[in-house]
Amino acid sequence: MVTRKSRQEIEKMRRAGRVVAEVLALVESELRPGVTTGHLDELAERHIRRSGGTPSFKGYGDRRNPFPASLCISIDDEVVHGIPGSRTIRDGQIVSIDAGAIVDGWHGDAARTFVVGEPADDVRQLIDTTRLSMMAGIAAAVPGARIGDISAAIEDVAAPHGYGIVRQFVGHGIGTEMHQEPQVPNYRAGPRGMELVAGICLAIEPMLTLGSHEVAVKPDGWTVVTKDGSLAAHFEHTIAVTETGPQILTTV
């Protein structure tokens, strides 16, 4: 069921979003060769809890295999849901960080892709295009538009470069739960979908690859990788549709 949020509820989501944005900034400041993904996760969880929040991801999912960390850290050909641990980050790697926080019962969710060191031109373009496709999708989230208009805006930025647009994982509604209706594909998926009205909150999150759009899940049950081993990038913001246009909630 799609729920519209009041202005007061959107402000509560903005507080959660601010914590998420602070986490991403903190991780970026610590991201360098030699640091472990587990260390970054510890920093993130400490900041979320000190800010009065709870990590959205930790314990999420099936009780038989809950997600064990506060961040998703995905490296190189990992698209999303990489599990932090003892891995050491190396120079030249692509590192996608996805963070979520719950504050007073409301969720914020955002992701960014970084490069450790100087990226090659094709990697820089992939990352820039993924971010720009997200921003195009956000700009399309206005009252009277439809979910499919967001999808089309994302695809129109990504497709001319020949990038794979991941289809198995999509954006989503968000509020008192991390994943709510509606789903927000990053590609044209047939009918344009539901009409957007003020008060709808969405997580818009394109995932692009340098190769095929096809992905697989590793034996850990979480880490999503490209089937062809190509590099991937991921950007995400939580936004609110308002009478005056989209507002990004995951910012400081």
N, C-alpha and C positions, 0 to 999 in steps of 0.2 A: 504493500500500500504506500502511495506517495503522500508524504505529509508536508504541509506548508508551515514554515516557522514564522513566529511573530518577530517584530523588531527586537524585543527583549531577548528572545531565544537566539536570534542571530548574534546579538552582542555576547551572549554566553559562549557561542561557538567561536566567536572571534578571540576570546580569552584562551580557549584551547588551541586555536590556530597560532596565536602568538607564541605559546610554549613550543609548538612544533617548529616554527620558524627559528626560534632561538636555538633549538637543538641542532638544526641543520647548519646554522652559522657556527656553532661550537664545534661540530664535527669537521667542518671545512677548515677551521683554524688549527686542528690537530692532525689533519690528513697529510701524511708524508711517508716516504719510504721508511720501512722498519717498524711502523706502528702496527699493532695487531687489530684485527676487526673486533676482537673481544674487548680490547681497551676502549675503542670508540663506543661500543655498546654500553659499557659501564658508565662512561661519561654521560651518555644520553639518558640512561635510566636515573642516574643521580640528579640530573638537572630537572627532569620531569617531576620526580617526587619532591624535590626541594621547592618546586613551583606550585605545589599543591595538587599535582595531577597524578594520573596512573598511566603507565604505558598501555596503549591500545592493543599492541601486538602480542605481548607476553601472555602466554596461556591461551591464545586465540586458536580456534579450530577444533578438530576432533579430539575428544578426551584421550584417545589412544595415542595421538601424536600431536599434542599442542605445540604451537610455535614457542621455542624456548628463549627468545630474546626480546629486547625492546626495540631494536632496529632491524630492518632488512638491509643487508649489505651484499650487493650483487656485483661481481667483478668480471670484466671483459665479456665473455659470451653468456654470462648469467643475466637474465632479463629482469627478474623480480624474485623476491622471497629468499634471497641468499641468507644463510644462517651465520651470524658472527661466531667467532671462536678463536682458535690459535693461529689462523692464517696471518702471515705477515704481508703487508701491502708493499709492492715493488714499484720502482720508478717506471713510468710509461703505462701503467694500468689504468683502465677505465673503472671507476668506482661509482655505482649508483646507490644512494642512500635514501631509504624510505622510512619516514618517522610518523608515529601517531601518538596522540595523547588524549586522555579523557580528563576534563576538568568540570567538576560539578555536574557530572552525568552527560556532558556534551563532548563530541569528538572533533578533533582536527586531524588532518591527514595530508601529507605533502611529501614530495620526493624531488631530488636533484641528482644529476650525473656530473661527476668531476673527473678530471684527468690529473694523475700524479705526474708532474713534470710537463714537458712540452709535447703536445699532441701532434701527430701527423695531420696533414691537411684534410684527409678524408674523415678522420676521427673528429676533428674540430667541426667540420661541416655537419656530421651526423648529430653531434651534441647541440649545435646551434639550431639546426632544423627541428629537432625534437622539442626544444624549448619554444621556438617560434610557432610550431604547430599547436602546442598547448595554449599559447597566448591567443592564437586565432580562434581556437575552440572556446576559450573564455569570452572573447569579444562577441561571439555569436549567441551567447546565453542571455538573451534579452526577452522581456515579456512579449508574448505573441509569436515568438519563434518556436521551433520544435527541436526535440532531441536530435533528430536527423540533421538539423542545420549545424549543430556542434560537430557532429561526426563528419559532415561534408567539409567544414572549414579545416578540420585537422587533416583530412585526406588531401585536400587541395594544396596544402603546404608540403606534405611529405611525398606525395606520389611523383611529382616531376623529377625528383632526385633518384627515383628507382628504389627507394628504401622498402624493406619489408615492414609492413604495418601489422603488428601482432594482433591477432583476432581472438585468441582464446581467453585473453584477459582484457577487461575493459574498465572504464570509469563507472561511477555509481553514485546513487544518492547517499546522503550522510546526515547524521543528526544525533539522536540518542543511541543509535547503533552505528558501527563503522560502515557497514554495508546495508544500504536500504535500496528500495526501488526509487527511480528507474535505473536500468543499466544504460551506460553511455558509451556506445562503440566508438572506436577511433577511425572508422571507415564507413562508407555508405552501406547500410544493411537493409535495403528495401524500403518499406514504408517509413515516413519521416518521424513517426512516433508521437508521443504525447506533446501537447502544447505547454510551453513554459509560462508560469505565472509568478508574480512576486511572492517570495517566501520559500521557494524551492532552493534547497542547498545540494550542491553536487561536488564530487571529486572528479576533476577532469584530468586524465593521465595517459597521454600517448606513450607508447613503447615502440621504438623503431629499431631496425637492424640494418647492417650493411649487406645483408643477404636475404634469405627467405624469411617469410613471416611465420614459418612453422616452428613450434617449440615443443619441448618435452620436459617432464618433471623427473628430477634425479631420484635415486633410491631413498634419499632422506625424506621424501614425501612433500617437500616444500620448494626446493631450489628449481626455478624454471630456467632452462637454457635453450639457446637456439639449436635446432637440429643440425644445421650445417656448420656450427662452430663460429658463425660470424659474430662480430661485436654488436653490442646493443646499448641503447640509451633510454632513459626513463625520466620524465618530468611530471610533476603533479602539484596542483593546488586545490584546496577546498574553497569553493566560491558560493556566494548567495546571489540569486536572481532578485533584483530590486526594481522598483518603478523607474529608477534613474539609470539602470544598467547593472552589469555584473560587478560585484565587489569581491575582491580576493580577501579571504579571511585568514589565510596562513602566511601572514607577514608581520613584521615587527612595527 
